[in-house]
């Protein structure tokens, strides 16, 4: 981060080589706290729109689109739904859900890549920031890997849909992209968790952001279990259809809860202010 003239770094925290939290002293002696997730989610001192309806905010769309995609995956993995609508509509539900996931993941990547690099300015950077490699940022890696995972899920669900419509199954390897997508989700969720915890673990149940990253991490583990269970054996059978559906359903519900919590996170007060610590960047102590 670009630190204003006269500011002094007092302390910092992070995970591995990544810095996710720093405390500064301003020239007037007051302290300011910078947290990477907070800085990304709240680019300015004020937040426009209400908590539940703010179509002009990128962060609002991220939560809404992830929620819709999660509902689609939960429906698709719910056996009574599949039995009622049939195989092809069920596969179509998965594919539609994957498109919502990908759109939300792209917006999240845009939100991350365009985050201001200066502590004195909350203005986001332009579209060119999408093509900048920002390997020193843990949130950049998390967003990029998650976006890659959603693309794998696009391929997985489209393959399943095409197979269901009559194409030969051996022309569409389904399990491998599903496994790779799940791995991407798991790595991305772990990085987001480490960013929020400022390390490998923290106990912060009073923070919405902590719950969001925890739910996404649990959901990714469930998706991973589902991917393993959906491996197709040489005789053409899944390892466990029940575990495949259960893992997908549990993961989707976790993602849904995390997506809904993204909406109040956008308008919440600074976690530092709530805890009575130094004021966040953009406010005064």
URFEN-V41861 format. One record per backbone hydrogen bond with DSSP energy under -0.5 kcal/mol. NH is the residue of the N-H (numbers start at 0). CO is the residue of the C=O. If there is no record, write none. Layout:
NH;CO
NH;CO
This chain:
1;116
2;0
6;3
7;24
9;22
10;22
12;20
13;197
14;17
17;14
19;12
19;17
20;12
21;33
22;10
23;31
24;7
25;23
25;29
28;25
31;23
32;278
33;21
35;19
38;34
39;35
40;36
41;37
49;52
56;53
60;56
61;57
62;58
63;59
64;60
65;61
66;62
67;63
68;64
69;65
70;66
71;67
72;68
73;69
74;70
75;71
76;72
77;74
78;76
80;77
81;77
82;78
83;79
84;80
85;81
89;85
90;86
91;87
92;88
93;89
94;90
95;91
96;92
97;93
98;94
99;95
100;96
101;97
102;98
103;99
104;100
105;101
106;102
107;103
108;104
109;105
110;106
111;107
112;108
113;109
114;111
118;1
120;117
124;113
128;125
129;126
130;127
131;128
133;131
136;133
140;136
141;137
142;138
143;139
144;140
145;141
146;142
147;143
148;144
149;145
150;146
151;147
152;148
153;149
154;150
155;151
156;152
157;153
158;154
159;155
160;156
161;157
162;158
163;159
164;160
165;162
166;161
170;167
171;168
173;171
177;173
178;174
179;175
180;176
181;177
182;178
183;179
184;180
185;181
186;182
187;183
188;184
189;185
190;186
191;187
192;188
193;189
194;190
195;191
196;192
197;193
198;193
203;201
206;203
210;206
211;207
212;208
213;209
214;210
215;211
216;212
217;213
218;214
219;215
220;216
221;217
222;218
223;219
224;220
225;221
226;222
227;223
228;224
229;225
230;227
232;230
232;236
235;232
238;228
238;230
239;228
243;239
244;240
245;241
246;242
247;243
248;244
249;245
250;246
251;247
252;248
253;249
254;250
255;251
256;252
257;253
258;254
259;255
260;256
261;257
261;258
262;259
263;259
264;260
265;261
266;262
266;263
267;263
267;264
273;269
274;270
275;272
276;271
278;30
280;32
282;279
